[in-house]
């Protein structure tokens, strides 16, 4: 249900209006607050989301129907607060806003925390792979720099002092390369460990939620 605001109410609500609207003009004017509440509840948003919608709709002269929104939200939350969905949200790295009713929250949170275990295990794998890639890229850079300095060292007409400077730089680059290669090998071992842990976690959770 739409309610047209007075000019004074519009001015008051416009203060602090967010730059990122949660609802479009069409959605605001359609006034399907039951449907919007259900959609938000199903997505796990807290009731405070209604305040953000009010800010989005104020410039279109519309205020939410609180009762209709709450009715839809209550139904949506019950769909959100299932065991399987709790695991899915946790496994995808999503956050939980504490929206589940007392009667179902315990089971939801247990499943959510199990999903978080999976997410963290897979995140550790991704981070180890990222470190491997970063170190491999740095090794290539250092090899190119060493090659360039070695070519520079073979140039004619250099003084002994200039050659000493180049040799010192080559030694520095080689030391950095040794350090980087050690980091690369450490990341490889970390990846092996992380992948093993992730496989174990997935195996343990598979029978519960798959």
Secondary structure as GFF3:
##gff-version 3
##sequence-region A 1 210
A	DSSP	beta_strand	3	4	.	.	.	ID=ss1
A	DSSP	alpha_helix	7	14	.	.	.	ID=ss2
A	DSSP	alpha_helix	25	30	.	.	.	ID=ss3
A	DSSP	alpha_helix	33	42	.	.	.	ID=ss4
A	DSSP	alpha_helix	49	58	.	.	.	ID=ss5
A	DSSP	beta_strand	62	63	.	.	.	ID=ss6
A	DSSP	alpha_helix	66	80	.	.	.	ID=ss7
A	DSSP	alpha_helix	83	91	.	.	.	ID=ss8
A	DSSP	alpha_helix	102	153	.	.	.	ID=ss9
A	DSSP	alpha_helix	160	209	.	.	.	ID=ss10
###
